[in-house]
Amino acid sequence: MSAAVLLEAIALRKCVEAEYNRDRVTLAPHILYTRHGEPYVDAITINRNGQPPREIKLGAYKLTGLRDLVITERAFEPFGLFRESDPKYADVTLFSVAAEKAAE
């Protein structure tokens, strides 16, 4: 179920809300992939328990740790430092937000 919600959120570029490690988080999911056979999502944390993060970065979240996952109406733009071509995603990517092309 979580994977289907994340696939839809990535395709629509919509944030998701979930419980993760007893915290309520809003995430901008960028890529769904596997690591050691387990599904993960790399996402930007928009807020944790209503507070913005100290630093904007792409974090890895194990799908089995995400509870009560729902898509929000909040849209997002792909994070400028996200690279689908990163070697850690080679041959394990299930779905990814389309990377923005640099303006010429």
N, CA, C and O atoms as a GROMACS GRO file, in nm:
protein
  416
    1MET      N    1   0.082  -0.120   0.000
    1MET     CA    2   0.000   0.000   0.000
    1MET      C    3   0.086   0.126   0.000
    1MET      O    4   0.060   0.219  -0.076
    2SER      N    5   0.188   0.130   0.084
    2SER     CA    6   0.274   0.247   0.092
    2SER      C    7   0.341   0.276  -0.042
    2SER      O    8   0.352   0.392  -0.082
    3ALA      N    9   0.385   0.171  -0.111
    3ALA     CA   10   0.452   0.190  -0.239
    3ALA      C   11   0.359   0.253  -0.340
    3ALA      O   12   0.401   0.340  -0.416
    4ALA      N   13   0.234   0.212  -0.344
    4ALA     CA   14   0.137   0.268  -0.439
    4ALA      C   15   0.114   0.416  -0.411
    4ALA      O   16   0.105   0.497  -0.504
    5VAL      N   17   0.104   0.453  -0.285
    5VAL     CA   18   0.085   0.594  -0.248
    5VAL      C   19   0.207   0.674  -0.291
    5VAL      O   20   0.193   0.784  -0.345
    6LEU      N   21   0.326   0.621  -0.267
    6LEU     CA   22   0.448   0.693  -0.305
    6LEU      C   23   0.463   0.704  -0.456
    6LEU      O   24   0.506   0.808  -0.507
    7LEU      N   25   0.428   0.600  -0.529
    7LEU     CA   26   0.434   0.607  -0.675
    7LEU      C   27   0.346   0.720  -0.726
    7LEU      O   28   0.386   0.798  -0.813
    8GLU      N   29   0.225   0.728  -0.674
    8GLU     CA   30   0.133   0.833  -0.716
    8GLU      C   31   0.187   0.971  -0.677
    8GLU      O   32   0.181   1.064  -0.757
    9ALA      N   33   0.238   0.984  -0.556
    9ALA     CA   34   0.291   1.113  -0.510
    9ALA      C   35   0.410   1.157  -0.595
    9ALA      O   36   0.421   1.275  -0.631
   10ILE      N   37   0.499   1.065  -0.628
   10ILE     CA   38   0.614   1.099  -0.712
   10ILE      C   39   0.566   1.142  -0.850
   10ILE      O   40   0.614   1.243  -0.903
   11ALA      N   41   0.474   1.068  -0.909
   11ALA     CA   42   0.424   1.100  -1.042
   11ALA      C   43   0.356   1.237  -1.046
   11ALA      O   44   0.370   1.312  -1.143
   12LEU      N   45   0.283   1.270  -0.940
   12LEU     CA   46   0.210   1.397  -0.934
   12LEU      C   47   0.292   1.510  -0.873
   12LEU      O   48   0.249   1.626  -0.873
   13ARG      N   49   0.411   1.477  -0.822
   13ARG     CA   50   0.496   1.573  -0.751
   13ARG      C   51   0.418   1.637  -0.635
   13ARG      O   52   0.413   1.759  -0.620
   14LYS      N   53   0.360   1.550  -0.555
   14LYS     CA   54   0.285   1.593  -0.436
   14LYS      C   55   0.356   1.541  -0.312
   14LYS      O   56   0.414   1.433  -0.314
   15CYS      N   57   0.351   1.618  -0.206
   15CYS     CA   58   0.409   1.576  -0.079
   15CYS      C   59   0.321   1.470  -0.015
   15CYS      O   60   0.203   1.456  -0.049
   16VAL      N   61   0.380   1.397   0.077
   16VAL     CA   62   0.306   1.297   0.155
   16VAL      C   63   0.326   1.328   0.303
   16VAL      O   64   0.426   1.386   0.343
   17GLU      N   65   0.228   1.288   0.382
   17GLU     CA   66   0.240   1.294   0.527
   17GLU      C   67   0.242   1.152   0.578
   17GLU      O   68   0.176   1.064   0.523
   18ALA      N   69   0.318   1.130   0.684
   18ALA     CA   70   0.329   0.996   0.742
   18ALA      C   71   0.383   1.005   0.884
   18ALA      O   72   0.432   1.109   0.928
   19GLU      N   73   0.372   0.894   0.954
   19GLU     CA   74   0.439   0.881   1.083
   19GLU      C   75   0.568   0.802   1.056
   19GLU      O   76   0.565   0.699   0.990
   20TYR      N   77   0.680   0.852   1.107
   20TYR     CA   78   0.809   0.786   1.091
   20TYR      C   79   0.886   0.798   1.221
   20TYR      O   80   0.915   0.910   1.265
   21ASN      N   81   0.919   0.687   1.282
   21ASN     CA   82   0.989   0.687   1.411
   21ASN      C   83   0.918   0.774   1.515
   21ASN      O   84   0.982   0.854   1.584
   22ARG      N   85   0.789   0.759   1.524
   22ARG     CA   86   0.702   0.831   1.618
   22ARG      C   87   0.693   0.980   1.592
   22ARG      O   88   0.637   1.054   1.673
   23ASP      N   89   0.746   1.026   1.481
   23ASP     CA   90   0.735   1.166   1.441
   23ASP      C   91   0.636   1.178   1.326
   23ASP      O   92   0.623   1.086   1.245
   24ARG      N   93   0.567   1.290   1.319
   24ARG     CA   94   0.480   1.319   1.205
   24ARG      C   95   0.562   1.399   1.106
   24ARG      O   96   0.613   1.506   1.138
   25VAL      N   97   0.576   1.346   0.983
   25VAL     CA   98   0.661   1.411   0.883
   25VAL      C   99   0.581   1.442   0.756
   25VAL      O  100   0.486   1.372   0.720
   26THR      N  101   0.622   1.549   0.690
   26THR     CA  102   0.577   1.580   0.555
   26THR      C  103   0.699   1.567   0.467
   26THR      O  104   0.803   1.629   0.492
   27LEU      N  105   0.687   1.486   0.363
   27LEU     CA  106   0.800   1.455   0.275
   27LEU      C  107   0.768   1.487   0.130
   27LEU      O  108   0.653   1.477   0.087
   28ALA      N  109   0.871   1.527   0.056
   28ALA     CA  110   0.863   1.544  -0.089
   28ALA      C  111   0.939   1.426  -0.149
   28ALA      O  112   1.061   1.433  -0.163
   29PRO      N  113   0.869   1.318  -0.186
   29PRO     CA  114   0.937   1.197  -0.233
   29PRO      C  115   0.993   1.214  -0.374
   29PRO      O  116   0.925   1.262  -0.464
   30HIS      N  117   1.119   1.173  -0.392
   30HIS     CA  118   1.185   1.189  -0.521
   30HIS      C  119   1.211   1.058  -0.594
   30HIS      O  120   1.204   1.053  -0.717
   31ILE      N  121   1.240   0.952  -0.521
   31ILE     CA  122   1.274   0.826  -0.587
   31ILE      C  123   1.240   0.708  -0.496
   31ILE      O  124   1.266   0.710  -0.376
   32LEU      N  125   1.181   0.607  -0.557
   32LEU     CA  126   1.151   0.481  -0.489
   32LEU      C  127   1.248   0.378  -0.545
   32LEU      O  128   1.259   0.362  -0.666
   33TYR      N  129   1.318   0.308  -0.456
   33TYR     CA  130   1.420   0.213  -0.499
   33TYR      C  131   1.435   0.103  -0.395
   33TYR      O  132   1.372   0.107  -0.290
   34THR      N  133   1.518   0.004  -0.424
   34THR     CA  134   1.544  -0.102  -0.328
   34THR      C  135   1.690  -0.098  -0.284
   34THR      O  136   1.779  -0.060  -0.359
   35ARG      N  137   1.709  -0.138  -0.159
   35ARG     CA  138   1.844  -0.151  -0.103
   35ARG      C  139   1.842  -0.280  -0.023
   35ARG      O  140   1.762  -0.296   0.069
   36HIS      N  141   1.930  -0.372  -0.056
   36HIS     CA  142   1.934  -0.504   0.009
   36HIS      C  143   1.797  -0.572   0.002
   36HIS      O  144   1.757  -0.642   0.096
   37GLY      N  145   1.725  -0.551  -0.108
   37GLY     CA  146   1.596  -0.614  -0.129
   37GLY      C  147   1.479  -0.547  -0.058
   37GLY      O  148   1.366  -0.593  -0.072
   38GLU      N  149   1.504  -0.441   0.016
   38GLU     CA  150   1.398  -0.368   0.088
   38GLU      C  151   1.366  -0.238   0.016
   38GLU      O  152   1.457  -0.171  -0.035
   39PRO      N  153   1.238  -0.199   0.010
   39PRO     CA  154   1.203  -0.074  -0.057
   39PRO      C  155   1.232   0.049   0.030
   39PRO      O  156   1.204   0.051   0.150
   40TYR      N  157   1.288   0.150  -0.034
   40TYR     CA  158   1.320   0.279   0.029
   40TYR      C  159   1.268   0.391  -0.059
   40TYR      O  160   1.246   0.373  -0.178
   41VAL      N  161   1.249   0.507   0.003
   41VAL     CA  162   1.219   0.628  -0.071
   41VAL      C  163   1.318   0.735  -0.024
   41VAL      O  164   1.340   0.752   0.096
   42ASP      N  165   1.377   0.806  -0.117
   42ASP     CA  166   1.458   0.922  -0.083
   42ASP      C  167   1.369   1.044  -0.102
   42ASP      O  168   1.306   1.061  -0.206
   43ALA      N  169   1.366   1.128   0.001
   43ALA     CA  170   1.274   1.241   0.002
   43ALA      C  171   1.334   1.359   0.077
   43ALA      O  172   1.423   1.343   0.160
   44ILE      N  173   1.283   1.476   0.047
   44ILE     CA  174   1.316   1.596   0.122
   44ILE      C  175   1.217   1.606   0.237
   44ILE      O  176   1.096   1.594   0.215
   45THR      N  177   1.266   1.626   0.358
   45THR     CA  178   1.178   1.647   0.472
   45THR      C  179   1.132   1.793   0.470
   45THR      O  180   1.214   1.885   0.481
   46ILE      N  181   1.002   1.814   0.455
   46ILE     CA  182   0.945   1.948   0.454
   46ILE      C  183   0.925   1.995   0.598
   46ILE      O  184   0.955   2.110   0.632
   47ASN      N  185   0.873   1.905   0.683
   47ASN     CA  186   0.865   1.935   0.825
   47ASN      C  187   0.857   1.805   0.904
   47ASN      O  188   0.816   1.701   0.854
   48ARG      N  189   0.898   1.817   1.030
   48ARG     CA  190   0.893   1.705   1.124
   48ARG      C  191   0.826   1.759   1.250
   48ARG      O  192   0.878   1.849   1.315
   49ASN      N  193   0.711   1.703   1.281
   49ASN     CA  194   0.632   1.749   1.396
   49ASN      C  195   0.603   1.899   1.386
   49ASN      O  196   0.607   1.971   1.486
   50GLY      N  197   0.574   1.944   1.265
   50GLY     CA  198   0.536   2.083   1.242
   50GLY      C  199   0.651   2.181   1.232
   50GLY      O  200   0.628   2.300   1.212
   51GLN      N  201   0.774   2.134   1.245
   51GLN     CA  202   0.891   2.221   1.240
   51GLN      C  203   0.972   2.194   1.113
   51GLN      O  204   0.993   2.078   1.076
   52PRO      N  205   1.019   2.300   1.047
   52PRO     CA  206   1.104   2.280   0.928
   52PRO      C  207   1.240   2.224   0.970
   52PRO      O  208   1.284   2.247   1.082
   53PRO      N  209   1.305   2.151   0.880
   53PRO     CA  210   1.438   2.096   0.914
   53PRO      C  211   1.542   2.207   0.922
   53PRO      O  212   1.525   2.315   0.864
   54ARG      N  213   1.650   2.180   0.994
   54ARG     CA  214   1.761   2.276   1.002
   54ARG      C  215   1.832   2.288   0.867
   54ARG      O  216   1.887   2.393   0.833
   55GLU      N  217   1.830   2.178   0.793
   55GLU     CA  218   1.902   2.172   0.666
   55GLU      C  219   1.815   2.099   0.564
   55GLU      O  220   1.753   1.997   0.595
   56ILE      N  221   1.809   2.152   0.442
   56ILE     CA  222   1.734   2.086   0.336
   56ILE      C  223   1.826   1.986   0.270
   56ILE      O  224   1.931   2.021   0.215
   57LYS      N  225   1.785   1.859   0.276
   57LYS     CA  226   1.866   1.753   0.217
   57LYS      C  227   1.776   1.635   0.182
   57LYS      O  228   1.664   1.623   0.231
   58LEU      N  229   1.829   1.550   0.098
   58LEU     CA  230   1.759   1.429   0.058
   58LEU      C  231   1.790   1.322   0.162
   58LEU      O  232   1.906   1.290   0.187
   59GLY      N  233   1.686   1.267   0.223
   59GLY     CA  234   1.704   1.163   0.324
   59GLY      C  235   1.642   1.032   0.277
   59GLY      O  236   1.550   1.032   0.195
   60ALA      N  237   1.693   0.921   0.328
   60ALA     CA  238   1.642   0.788   0.293
   60ALA      C  239   1.545   0.741   0.401
   60ALA      O  240   1.574   0.749   0.520
   61TYR      N  241   1.429   0.692   0.358
   61TYR     CA  242   1.326   0.640   0.448
   61TYR      C  243   1.290   0.499   0.405
   61TYR      O  244   1.254   0.475   0.289
   62LYS      N  245   1.299   0.405   0.497
   62LYS     CA  246   1.259   0.268   0.470
   62LYS      C  247   1.107   0.262   0.470
   62LYS      O  248   1.043   0.311   0.563
   63LEU      N  249   1.048   0.202   0.367
   63LEU     CA  250   0.903   0.200   0.355
   63LEU      C  251   0.834   0.134   0.472
   63LEU      O  252   0.726   0.177   0.513
   64THR      N  253   0.894   0.031   0.528
   64THR     CA  254   0.829  -0.037   0.640
   64THR      C  255   0.818   0.052   0.763
   64THR      O  256   0.740   0.023   0.854
   65GLY      N  257   0.895   0.160   0.768
   65GLY     CA  258   0.889   0.253   0.881
   65GLY      C  259   0.787   0.363   0.864
   65GLY      O  260   0.756   0.434   0.960
   66LEU      N  261   0.733   0.380   0.743
   66LEU     CA  262   0.634   0.485   0.718
   66LEU      C  263   0.495   0.432   0.748
   66LEU      O  264   0.452   0.331   0.691
   67ARG      N  265   0.423   0.499   0.836
   67ARG     CA  266   0.288   0.458   0.875
   67ARG      C  267   0.188   0.569   0.839
   67ARG      O  268   0.224   0.687   0.835
   68ASP      N  269   0.064   0.529   0.814
   68ASP     CA  270  -0.045   0.626   0.786
   68ASP      C  271  -0.007   0.722   0.674
   68ASP      O  272  -0.027   0.843   0.686
   69LEU      N  273   0.047   0.670   0.568
   69LEU     CA  274   0.096   0.748   0.455
   69LEU      C  275  -0.020   0.800   0.371
   69LEU      O  276  -0.104   0.723   0.325
   70VAL      N  277  -0.025   0.933   0.350
   70VAL     CA  278  -0.129   0.994   0.268
   70VAL      C  279  -0.069   1.104   0.180
   70VAL      O  280   0.026   1.172   0.219
   71ILE      N  281  -0.125   1.119   0.062
   71ILE     CA  282  -0.083   1.225  -0.030
   71ILE      C  283  -0.151   1.355   0.013
   71ILE      O  284  -0.268   1.356   0.050
   72THR      N  285  -0.075   1.463   0.008
   72THR     CA  286  -0.131   1.595   0.040
   72THR      C  287  -0.155   1.672  -0.089
   72THR      O  288  -0.122   1.624  -0.198
   73GLU      N  289  -0.211   1.789  -0.078
   73GLU     CA  290  -0.229   1.876  -0.194
   73GLU      C  291  -0.106   1.961  -0.221
   73GLU      O  292  -0.098   2.029  -0.324
   74ARG      N  293  -0.010   1.959  -0.131
   74ARG     CA  294   0.110   2.041  -0.145
   74ARG      C  295   0.201   1.986  -0.255
   74ARG      O  296   0.248   1.873  -0.247
   75ALA      N  297   0.224   2.067  -0.357
   75ALA     CA  298   0.311   2.029  -0.468
   75ALA      C  299   0.457   2.063  -0.433
   75ALA      O  300   0.484   2.144  -0.345
   76PHE      N  301   0.549   1.998  -0.504
   76PHE     CA  302   0.691   2.030  -0.486
   76PHE      C  303   0.762   2.026  -0.620
   76PHE      O  304   0.717   1.961  -0.715
   77GLU      N  305   0.873   2.096  -0.626
   77GLU     CA  306   0.963   2.091  -0.740
   77GLU      C  307   1.079   2.002  -0.703
   77GLU      O  308   1.121   2.002  -0.587
   78PRO      N  309   1.133   1.926  -0.797
   78PRO     CA  310   1.247   1.839  -0.764
   78PRO      C  311   1.364   1.918  -0.706
   78PRO      O  312   1.396   2.028  -0.751
   79PHE      N  313   1.426   1.860  -0.607
   79PHE     CA  314   1.542   1.918  -0.539
   79PHE      C  315   1.657   1.930  -0.639
   79PHE      O  316   1.688   1.834  -0.709
   80GLY      N  317   1.718   2.045  -0.645
   80GLY     CA  318   1.823   2.072  -0.742
   80GLY      C  319   1.943   1.979  -0.735
   80GLY      O  320   2.010   1.956  -0.836
   81LEU      N  321   1.971   1.924  -0.617
   81LEU     CA  322   2.086   1.835  -0.603
   81LEU      C  323   2.052   1.689  -0.624
   81LEU      O  324   2.141   1.603  -0.618
   82PHE      N  325   1.925   1.657  -0.649
   82PHE     CA  326   1.885   1.519  -0.675
   82PHE      C  327   1.937   1.474  -0.810
   82PHE      O  328   1.918   1.544  -0.911
   83ARG      N  329   2.002   1.358  -0.813
   83ARG     CA  330   2.053   1.300  -0.938
   83ARG      C  331   2.009   1.155  -0.946
   83ARG      O  332   2.058   1.069  -0.873
   84GLU      N  333   1.916   1.129  -1.036
   84GLU     CA  334   1.871   0.991  -1.058
   84GLU      C  335   1.986   0.904  -1.106
   84GLU      O  336   1.984   0.782  -1.089
   85SER      N  337   2.087   0.967  -1.166
   85SER     CA  338   2.202   0.893  -1.219
   85SER      C  339   2.304   0.855  -1.111
   85SER      O  340   2.406   0.794  -1.142
   86ASP      N  341   2.279   0.891  -0.986
   86ASP     CA  342   2.368   0.855  -0.876
   86ASP      C  343   2.388   0.703  -0.877
   86ASP      O  344   2.290   0.629  -0.890
   87PRO      N  345   2.512   0.656  -0.864
   87PRO     CA  346   2.539   0.511  -0.869
   87PRO      C  347   2.458   0.428  -0.768
   87PRO      O  348   2.432   0.311  -0.792
   88LYS      N  349   2.418   0.487  -0.657
   88LYS     CA  350   2.343   0.409  -0.558
   88LYS      C  351   2.205   0.367  -0.608
   88LYS      O  352   2.144   0.276  -0.553
   89TYR      N  353   2.156   0.434  -0.713
   89TYR     CA  354   2.026   0.400  -0.771
   89TYR      C  355   2.036   0.306  -0.892
   89TYR      O  356   1.935   0.260  -0.944
   90ALA      N  357   2.158   0.277  -0.935
   90ALA     CA  358   2.178   0.194  -1.055
   90ALA      C  359   2.115   0.056  -1.037
   90ALA      O  360   2.144  -0.014  -0.940
   91ASP      N  361   2.030   0.020  -1.128
   91ASP     CA  362   1.965  -0.112  -1.133
   91ASP      C  363   1.870  -0.142  -1.016
   91ASP      O  364   1.827  -0.256  -1.001
   92VAL      N  365   1.838  -0.041  -0.934
   92VAL     CA  366   1.746  -0.066  -0.821
   92VAL      C  367   1.630   0.033  -0.818
   92VAL      O  368   1.544   0.024  -0.730
   93THR      N  369   1.626   0.127  -0.912
   93THR     CA  370   1.520   0.228  -0.915
   93THR      C  371   1.388   0.166  -0.960
   93THR      O  372   1.382   0.097  -1.062
   94LEU      N  373   1.284   0.192  -0.882
   94LEU     CA  374   1.150   0.147  -0.918
   94LEU      C  375   1.074   0.260  -0.987
   94LEU      O  376   1.002   0.236  -1.084
   95PHE      N  377   1.089   0.384  -0.936
   95PHE     CA  378   1.023   0.499  -0.996
   95PHE      C  379   1.088   0.625  -0.943
   95PHE      O  380   1.132   0.629  -0.828
   96SER      N  381   1.095   0.727  -1.028
   96SER     CA  382   1.163   0.850  -0.991
   96SER      C  383   1.090   0.972  -1.047
   96SER      O  384   1.025   0.964  -1.152
   97VAL      N  385   1.101   1.083  -0.977
   97VAL     CA  386   1.049   1.208  -1.029
   97VAL      C  387   1.137   1.246  -1.149
   97VAL      O  388   1.259   1.230  -1.144
   98ALA      N  389   1.075   1.295  -1.254
   98ALA     CA  390   1.154   1.333  -1.372
   98ALA      C  391   1.245   1.449  -1.336
   98ALA      O  392   1.200   1.550  -1.282
   99ALA      N  393   1.372   1.434  -1.364
   99ALA     CA  394   1.468   1.539  -1.333
   99ALA      C  395   1.442   1.660  -1.422
   99ALA      O  396   1.412   1.648  -1.541
  100GLU      N  397   1.454   1.775  -1.362
  100GLU     CA  398   1.438   1.900  -1.437
  100GLU      C  399   1.562   1.922  -1.524
  100GLU      O  400   1.675   1.899  -1.480
  101LYS      N  401   1.540   1.965  -1.645
  101LYS     CA  402   1.652   1.998  -1.731
  101LYS      C  403   1.694   2.142  -1.706
  101LYS      O  404   1.610   2.230  -1.687
  102ALA      N  405   1.821   2.164  -1.706
  102ALA     CA  406   1.873   2.298  -1.683
  102ALA      C  407   1.830   2.389  -1.796
  102ALA      O  408   1.833   2.351  -1.913
  103ALA      N  409   1.791   2.509  -1.761
  103ALA     CA  410   1.752   2.608  -1.862
  103ALA      C  411   1.874   2.651  -1.940
  103ALA      O  412   1.981   2.674  -1.883
  104GLU      N  413   1.858   2.663  -2.070
  104GLU     CA  414   1.972   2.703  -2.153
  104GLU      C  415   1.969   2.850  -2.180
  104GLU      O  416   2.057   2.902  -2.249
   0.00000   0.00000   0.00000
